[in-house]
Structure formats: structure tokens, C-alpha cells
Amino acid sequence: MTNTLTKATRSTLPDGLRTIERRMTQRASSAAVVRRESREEISRIATAHGAGNVRVFGSAGREEAGAHDLDLLVEMATDRNLFDLSQELEDTLGIAVDVVSEGALPPYLRERILAEAPPL
């Protein structure tokens, strides 16, 4: 399946193949583009999972065209987990998503990540 399917061709695909084609198209987009276009959806999902103060770091945070995954820095409610959040984001966005809490940042990267992590 290619990203050049016509609108007419897409409409004749079974639901499962349309979903696969959509995800392949999204994966071909950079994570920075997905971040910009899905900001509200990411925020909604994060809130539903007890995450706040969502910030982006890494290549998507720097708006690099070749960004292939989305790195998010969040503050999580104590009774929630990062895995469920990252899994729903990956399923929804169709790209790899890494979610980390500020306390889990490696000490040698902490200052750099905090300095470059703009709000979602």
C-alpha cells in the first residue's frame, strides 16, 4: 500500500485496510507534524490518563522534519501509569510515543531535556 492512494481508491478499501493505510500515511509524516496536528487529541488523552504539564522534547520538540517518534515529558497522578498513556497515544496517533515523568529523567540528560521541553 502506498501513500498515493486516490480518494476514490481509499473509499473502496475495507475498514481494516483503510485503518492500515491511514497509519502508514501518518508514520510517513514526521512526529513533529503529528504533534502539531494532534495537539488537542494528545492533551485530551493525557488528561484522561491523569497526566498534566505535557511537554515535548527530542526531535519532535525541536520540530525536526525527520522526527520518527514523539517524546513527551509529563507529570502523572500518583495512582496512574505511563504505559497505558503511551499505549493509547500510539494507537491513536499511529506513531511511536515515549512518555517519561520528570523524576525518571536520567541525571545526565535532565537539564538539557528540561531546557528544551516546550509545552505541548
Backbone as a chain_set.jsonl record, in Angstrom:
{"seq": "MTNTLTKATRSTLPDGLRTIERRMTQRASSAAVVRRESREEISRIATAHGAGNVRVFGSAGREEAGAHDLDLLVEMATDRNLFDLSQELEDTLGIAVDVVSEGALPPYLRERILAEAPPL", "coords": {"N": [[0.856, -1.176, 0.0], [0.588, 2.2, -0.805], [1.319, 5.674, -0.103], [0.038, 7.146, -1.938], [-2.558, 6.645, -2.648], [-5.616, 7.22, -4.276], [-8.444, 9.323, -3.511], [-10.825, 8.091, -4.262], [-10.013, 5.399, -4.437], [-9.318, 4.917, -1.763], [-11.85, 5.061, -0.569], [-13.025, 2.676, -1.332], [-11.726, 0.705, 0.003], [-11.722, -1.946, 2.428], [-12.669, -1.466, 5.901], [-10.565, -2.227, 7.703], [-8.257, -2.17, 6.074], [-8.294, 0.509, 5.325], [-7.715, 1.68, 7.767], [-5.117, 0.719, 8.194], [-3.828, 1.901, 5.974], [-4.163, 4.613, 6.653], [-2.639, 4.759, 8.98], [-0.113, 4.115, 7.96], [0.32, 6.308, 6.333], [0.386, 8.289, 8.283], [2.658, 7.465, 9.719], [4.561, 7.996, 7.828], [4.575, 10.7, 7.918], [6.268, 13.257, 9.723], [7.001, 13.075, 13.236], [6.874, 15.57, 14.367], [5.022, 16.916, 12.778], [2.727, 15.365, 13.246], [2.468, 15.908, 15.945], [1.838, 18.689, 15.935], [-0.576, 18.66, 14.502], [-2.196, 17.083, 16.081], [-2.451, 18.08, 18.618], [-4.63, 18.801, 20.391], [-5.93, 16.332, 20.687], [-3.903, 14.766, 21.845], [-3.603, 16.13, 24.255], [-6.161, 15.721, 25.382], [-6.203, 12.906, 25.715], [-4.014, 12.597, 27.435], [-4.907, 13.982, 29.732], [-7.11, 12.379, 30.414], [-5.756, 10.175, 31.308], [-4.587, 10.987, 33.628], [-2.406, 12.675, 33.378], [-0.506, 15.656, 33.436], [0.774, 18.957, 32.643], [2.056, 18.59, 30.084], [4.799, 18.21, 28.048], [6.973, 18.515, 25.231], [9.833, 16.861, 23.996], [13.06, 16.157, 22.555], [13.543, 15.182, 19.099], [11.035, 15.788, 17.9], [10.165, 17.847, 19.541], [11.988, 19.763, 18.861], [11.11, 20.327, 16.401], [12.096, 18.915, 14.178], [12.283, 17.74, 10.877], [12.705, 15.042, 10.297], [11.84, 13.622, 12.508], [10.89, 10.69, 14.115], [9.529, 9.622, 16.235], [7.509, 10.468, 19.107], [8.377, 12.211, 21.889], [7.378, 12.633, 25.13], [7.148, 14.574, 28.058], [5.814, 14.378, 31.199], [3.7, 15.182, 34.046], [2.514, 12.91, 36.256], [-0.463, 11.678, 37.818], [-0.449, 10.119, 41.009], [-1.668, 7.6, 41.19], [-1.755, 6.522, 38.647], [-0.481, 5.182, 35.486], [2.308, 5.336, 33.225], [2.488, 3.619, 31.069], [-0.103, 2.862, 30.09], [-0.972, 5.336, 29.124], [0.983, 5.934, 27.116], [0.505, 3.785, 25.398], [-2.182, 4.201, 24.511], [-1.824, 6.639, 23.196], [-0.036, 5.903, 21.132], [-1.659, 4.075, 19.74], [-3.692, 5.786, 18.883], [-2.379, 7.887, 17.478], [-0.715, 6.593, 15.691], [2.04, 6.517, 15.617], [5.272, 5.946, 17.147], [5.418, 6.524, 20.621], [7.024, 7.886, 23.343], [6.775, 8.19, 26.761], [7.653, 9.962, 29.603], [8.22, 10.65, 33.058], [9.14, 13.602, 34.872], [10.687, 13.022, 37.124], [11.86, 10.629, 36.412], [13.8, 11.175, 34.589], [17.069, 10.734, 33.304], [19.862, 11.719, 35.253], [22.086, 12.858, 33.876], [20.966, 13.843, 31.552], [18.912, 15.429, 32.283], [18.87, 18.363, 32.736], [19.266, 19.348, 30.108], [17.024, 18.266, 28.731], [14.882, 19.404, 30.196], [15.34, 22.077, 29.608], [14.815, 22.191, 26.886], [12.18, 21.426, 26.541], [9.298, 22.382, 25.416], [5.915, 23.429, 26.207], [3.172, 21.302, 25.235]], "CA": [[0.0, 0.0, 0.0], [1.393, 3.409, -0.87], [0.685, 6.892, 0.403], [-0.502, 7.875, -3.082], [-3.889, 6.163, -2.992], [-6.562, 8.289, -4.574], [-9.604, 9.394, -2.619], [-11.773, 7.063, -4.712], [-9.471, 4.105, -4.045], [-9.453, 4.807, -0.302], [-13.243, 4.848, -0.173], [-13.43, 1.307, -1.635], [-10.993, -0.219, 0.854], [-12.4, -2.38, 3.656], [-12.301, -0.651, 7.056], [-9.254, -2.6, 8.235], [-7.201, -1.67, 5.185], [-8.28, 1.965, 5.426], [-7.004, 1.999, 9.005], [-3.685, 0.463, 7.944], [-3.345, 2.928, 5.062], [-4.088, 5.875, 7.405], [-1.486, 4.69, 9.88], [1.11, 4.178, 7.156], [0.46, 7.701, 5.928], [0.805, 9.037, 9.464], [4.037, 7.115, 10.032], [5.411, 8.676, 6.855], [4.675, 12.084, 8.374], [7.177, 13.347, 10.843], [6.362, 13.186, 14.538], [6.631, 16.989, 14.613], [3.772, 17.239, 12.097], [1.666, 14.698, 14.004], [2.325, 16.673, 17.192], [1.117, 19.936, 15.65], [-1.928, 18.385, 14.037], [-2.945, 16.283, 17.062], [-2.231, 18.68, 19.931], [-5.825, 18.695, 21.24], [-6.165, 14.913, 20.96], [-2.87, 14.353, 22.798], [-3.958, 16.742, 25.536], [-7.352, 15.039, 25.891], [-5.803, 11.566, 26.151], [-3.145, 12.765, 28.608], [-5.757, 14.352, 30.861], [-7.894, 11.198, 30.769], [-4.865, 9.216, 31.973], [-4.013, 11.588, 34.826], [-1.144, 13.368, 33.076], [-0.59, 17.096, 33.284], [2.0, 19.653, 32.256], [2.623, 17.802, 28.986], [5.821, 18.917, 27.285], [7.567, 17.716, 24.163], [11.282, 17.022, 23.886], [13.644, 15.352, 21.489], [13.481, 15.711, 17.73], [9.717, 16.394, 17.638], [10.146, 19.114, 20.276], [12.815, 20.714, 18.107], [10.453, 20.473, 15.098], [12.921, 18.348, 13.118], [11.469, 17.079, 9.853], [12.9, 13.595, 10.318], [11.443, 13.036, 13.792], [10.108, 9.478, 13.876], [8.721, 9.298, 17.402], [7.109, 11.611, 19.912], [8.846, 12.094, 23.264], [6.597, 13.51, 25.988], [7.503, 14.702, 29.465], [4.538, 14.658, 31.859], [3.524, 14.989, 35.485], [1.447, 11.919, 36.37], [-1.129, 11.449, 39.102], [0.248, 9.015, 41.679], [-2.333, 6.311, 41.015], [-1.833, 6.239, 37.21], [0.802, 4.715, 34.948], [2.734, 5.875, 31.935], [2.329, 2.64, 29.998], [-1.437, 2.984, 29.498], [-0.984, 6.594, 28.385], [1.771, 5.819, 25.883], [-0.149, 2.823, 24.514], [-3.324, 4.837, 23.845], [-1.308, 7.645, 22.266], [0.481, 5.198, 19.961], [-2.797, 3.536, 18.995], [-4.444, 6.895, 18.296], [-1.569, 8.69, 16.56], [-0.077, 5.758, 14.69], [3.498, 6.651, 15.653], [5.845, 5.565, 18.437], [5.351, 7.584, 21.626], [7.712, 7.613, 24.602], [6.304, 9.096, 27.796], [8.503, 9.882, 30.791], [7.955, 11.673, 34.08], [10.326, 14.404, 35.165], [11.5, 12.317, 38.114], [12.532, 9.484, 35.807], [14.835, 11.611, 33.649], [18.441, 10.434, 33.734], [20.509, 12.945, 35.737], [22.997, 13.464, 32.902], [20.183, 14.459, 30.482], [17.82, 16.177, 32.907], [18.891, 19.808, 32.47], [19.086, 19.588, 28.677], [15.633, 17.963, 28.379], [14.016, 20.417, 30.79], [15.564, 23.346, 28.915], [14.295, 22.157, 25.525], [10.85, 20.819, 26.511], [8.206, 23.351, 25.418], [4.587, 22.831, 26.429], [2.546, 20.698, 24.073]], "C": [[0.9, 1.236, 0.0], [0.612, 4.577, -0.308], [0.022, 7.678, -0.72], [-1.86, 7.342, -3.521], [-4.806, 7.342, -3.247], [-7.717, 8.235, -3.59], [-10.617, 8.309, -2.98], [-11.307, 5.672, -4.293], [-9.625, 3.895, -2.548], [-10.868, 4.462, 0.098], [-13.705, 3.42, -0.449], [-12.692, 0.274, -0.786], [-11.864, -0.684, 2.013], [-11.87, -1.57, 4.837], [-10.904, -0.96, 7.574], [-8.116, -2.08, 7.383], [-7.139, -0.158, 5.186], [-7.518, 2.404, 6.669], [-5.5, 1.812, 8.823], [-3.109, 1.549, 7.044], [-3.188, 4.262, 5.786], [-2.868, 5.872, 8.311], [-0.177, 4.743, 9.123], [1.368, 5.607, 6.706], [0.948, 8.528, 7.101], [2.26, 8.732, 9.805], [5.001, 7.803, 9.069], [5.553, 10.149, 7.212], [5.655, 12.131, 9.526], [6.384, 13.476, 12.136], [6.056, 14.641, 14.87], [5.316, 17.423, 13.974], [2.595, 16.627, 12.851], [1.41, 15.456, 15.301], [1.5, 17.936, 16.96], [-0.339, 19.678, 15.312], [-2.798, 17.681, 15.072], [-2.84, 16.836, 18.478], [-3.427, 18.503, 20.868], [-6.105, 17.251, 21.625], [-5.164, 14.384, 21.981], [-3.216, 14.876, 24.186], [-5.154, 16.036, 26.179], [-6.995, 13.663, 26.457], [-4.944, 11.657, 27.41], [-3.97, 13.078, 29.852], [-6.563, 13.149, 31.341], [-7.063, 10.164, 31.522], [-4.165, 9.812, 33.198], [-2.689, 12.287, 34.608], [-1.406, 14.858, 32.906], [0.749, 17.663, 32.893], [2.751, 18.88, 31.173], [3.571, 18.684, 28.181], [6.448, 17.96, 26.284], [9.067, 17.936, 24.179], [11.793, 16.119, 22.777], [13.425, 15.995, 20.136], [12.13, 16.341, 17.397], [9.585, 17.734, 18.355], [10.952, 20.197, 19.581], [12.267, 20.943, 16.704], [11.315, 19.959, 13.948], [12.053, 17.548, 12.157], [11.582, 15.564, 9.914], [12.506, 12.918, 11.615], [10.542, 11.834, 13.535], [9.284, 9.035, 15.076], [8.448, 10.564, 18.187], [7.528, 11.347, 21.348], [8.106, 13.117, 24.117], [7.079, 13.431, 27.427], [6.228, 15.133, 30.182], [4.678, 14.592, 33.379], [2.32, 14.082, 35.633], [0.841, 11.921, 37.767], [-0.525, 10.182, 39.707], [-0.39, 7.652, 41.444], [-2.468, 5.893, 39.548], [-0.486, 5.748, 36.698], [1.045, 5.232, 33.539], [2.455, 4.913, 30.781], [0.973, 2.776, 29.312], [-1.543, 4.244, 28.642], [-0.235, 6.448, 27.068], [1.109, 4.858, 24.899], [-1.337, 3.45, 23.788], [-2.867, 5.893, 22.845], [-0.776, 6.989, 20.997], [-0.656, 4.667, 19.098], [-3.547, 4.639, 18.26], [-3.655, 7.615, 17.206], [-0.912, 7.877, 15.451], [1.421, 5.937, 14.585], [3.982, 6.189, 17.025], [5.81, 6.764, 19.38], [6.063, 7.097, 22.879], [7.258, 8.658, 25.604], [7.165, 8.872, 29.033], [8.085, 10.966, 31.775], [9.26, 12.396, 34.394], [11.26, 13.692, 36.142], [12.281, 11.146, 37.55], [13.611, 9.878, 34.803], [16.214, 11.246, 34.168], [19.143, 11.731, 34.144], [21.392, 13.631, 34.694], [22.263, 14.118, 31.729], [19.131, 15.443, 31.01], [17.791, 17.658, 32.528], [18.643, 20.126, 31.001], [17.627, 19.361, 28.265], [14.696, 19.019, 28.942], [14.142, 21.752, 30.063], [14.897, 23.365, 27.531], [12.851, 21.679, 25.427], [9.74, 21.874, 26.585], [6.878, 22.657, 25.724], [4.027, 22.294, 25.11], [1.918, 21.775, 23.213]], "O": [[1.879, 1.289, 0.746], [-0.592, 4.486, -0.067], [-0.504, 8.765, -0.482], [-2.27, 7.569, -4.659], [-4.775, 8.339, -2.524], [-7.936, 7.224, -2.923], [-11.199, 7.682, -2.095], [-12.112, 4.856, -3.845], [-10.019, 2.814, -2.11], [-11.078, 3.657, 1.005], [-14.692, 2.981, 0.142], [-13.007, -0.914, -0.853], [-12.664, 0.095, 2.531], [-10.757, -1.047, 4.785], [-10.136, -0.04, 7.855], [-7.114, -1.599, 7.912], [-6.056, 0.414, 5.062], [-6.766, 3.378, 6.634], [-4.707, 2.652, 9.249], [-2.024, 2.065, 7.313], [-2.206, 4.971, 5.571], [-2.148, 6.866, 8.398], [0.78, 5.357, 9.593], [2.512, 6.062, 6.7], [1.825, 9.376, 6.941], [3.018, 9.641, 10.145], [6.12, 8.153, 9.444], [6.545, 10.781, 6.848], [5.844, 11.137, 10.227], [5.239, 13.928, 12.133], [5.088, 14.924, 15.575], [4.574, 18.212, 14.559], [1.582, 17.291, 13.07], [0.261, 15.624, 15.707], [0.566, 18.216, 17.712], [-1.23, 20.388, 15.777], [-4.023, 17.686, 14.947], [-3.117, 16.119, 19.44], [-3.254, 18.097, 22.018], [-6.478, 16.974, 22.765], [-5.537, 13.636, 22.885], [-3.13, 14.146, 25.173], [-5.155, 15.784, 27.384], [-7.434, 13.301, 27.548], [-5.129, 10.879, 28.346], [-3.745, 12.491, 30.911], [-6.685, 12.925, 32.545], [-7.605, 9.367, 32.288], [-3.246, 9.2, 33.742], [-1.925, 12.474, 35.554], [-2.403, 15.264, 32.308], [1.744, 16.942, 32.819], [3.929, 18.559, 31.327], [3.198, 19.753, 27.7], [6.446, 16.744, 26.479], [9.531, 19.063, 24.353], [11.02, 15.402, 22.141], [13.156, 17.192, 20.034], [12.086, 17.339, 16.677], [8.961, 18.657, 17.833], [10.649, 21.385, 19.689], [12.871, 21.66, 15.906], [11.267, 20.515, 12.851], [11.195, 16.773, 12.579], [10.615, 14.87, 9.6], [12.811, 11.74, 11.805], [9.546, 11.943, 12.821], [8.427, 8.161, 14.947], [9.073, 11.6, 17.962], [7.088, 10.373, 21.959], [8.189, 14.32, 23.868], [7.377, 12.353, 27.94], [5.625, 16.142, 29.818], [5.633, 14.029, 33.915], [1.223, 14.427, 35.193], [1.532, 12.134, 38.763], [-0.133, 9.273, 38.976], [0.307, 6.639, 41.498], [-3.239, 4.982, 39.247], [0.53, 5.877, 37.381], [0.118, 5.519, 32.781], [2.215, 5.342, 29.653], [0.903, 2.802, 28.083], [-2.135, 4.219, 27.563], [-0.763, 6.802, 26.013], [1.148, 5.09, 23.691], [-1.492, 3.258, 22.582], [-3.452, 6.028, 21.771], [-1.04, 7.474, 19.897], [-0.626, 4.791, 17.874], [-3.99, 4.44, 17.129], [-4.192, 7.918, 16.14], [-0.589, 8.414, 14.392], [2.022, 5.556, 13.58], [3.187, 6.057, 17.956], [6.134, 7.884, 18.985], [5.747, 6.033, 23.412], [7.339, 9.859, 25.345], [7.38, 7.737, 29.456], [7.655, 12.051, 31.383], [10.347, 11.852, 34.199], [12.481, 13.755, 36.0], [13.265, 10.713, 38.15], [14.266, 9.009, 34.226], [16.498, 11.43, 35.352], [19.026, 12.738, 33.446], [21.436, 14.86, 34.637], [22.875, 14.878, 30.979], [18.539, 16.199, 30.239], [16.771, 18.147, 32.043], [17.904, 21.056, 30.678], [17.057, 20.17, 27.534], [13.801, 19.485, 28.237], [13.157, 22.477, 29.919], [14.468, 24.417, 27.058], [12.338, 21.537, 24.316], [9.289, 22.226, 27.675], [6.737, 21.451, 25.524], [4.367, 22.771, 24.027], [1.333, 21.472, 22.174]]}, "num_chains": 1, "name": "protein.A"}
